[in-house]
């Protein structure tokens, strides 16, 4: 894949690009010239300050958008207008109005699209989904997902993370994306959203947040996220009418993930059973999926990363902030 990197702003940029070492970064465009020039050197690319020149180059097949969230819409629409495939770091856009504009433009094009939600690389979460579909624990009544770290607590996030004009929001919009995407993946169509957000310190943005979502199937999902804790391990709990599944840990950590499952319906799980998540195949990172989609136009899109999932996530984020601001 021959691509252009549209800013080196996001903290995940280098980690994601390291997953596609055989692809060719032709250009780096960045509104911060110094950062852009440094990124171009790092990725063996050419820095170009004229975005139109980058997008007009027919050698560029795709763009990797690691720009501030508030810039996503203009960059995405410009890339679509030039027929470029799109990898976009989460979330898609700050508002539903923008998300729907992007969806309409994308569907009128032949561009491939992937939203980066790397939680779905976890073989353990895929296992949970498979058990729900198989009816192992009966109808789901409750899902709880935690993803949190100490980025504000220990002050290791970049200064831009506290600039709402670039971020578009705080922890709910950034780290909270993973939980807000996981809940409908496991529960189905969301219908109602309530959220509570608080701020520790004086960074100017919410850094501690819980969002509760109701679903068409009457399940209730809870997503907790925070930049204010040393508890770095992820936790997922799914309660069904006839059993439960818990997943503790991170798929890319040395210890991996551990799964606890118990079911009244499946004899093998009548007693609580522990499964080592490392025995389950880890899925490709979203950017690896994107590279494959660009390379082979016949490959189907991956539902977890497609435009409908991206728009739904934007709706959940917007509803969460609306709820918190009205409280």
ABEGO torsion letter per residue (X at the ends): XBBBBBEAABAAAAAAAAABAABBBABBBBABAAAAAAAAAAAGBBBBABAAAAAABAABABBBBABBAAAAAAAAAAAAAAGBBBBBBOBABABAAAAAAAAAAAAABABBBBBBBAAAABAAAAAAAAAAAAGAAEBBABBBBBBBBAAAAAGABBAAAABAAAAGEBAAABAAAAAAAAAAAAAEBBABBBBBBBBBEAAGBBABBBBBBBBAAGBBBBBBBBAABABABBBBBBBBAAEBBBBBEBAABAAEBBBBBBBAABAAAABBBBBBAAABBBBBBAAAAAAAAAABAABBBBAAABAAAAAAAAAAAAAAAAAAAAX
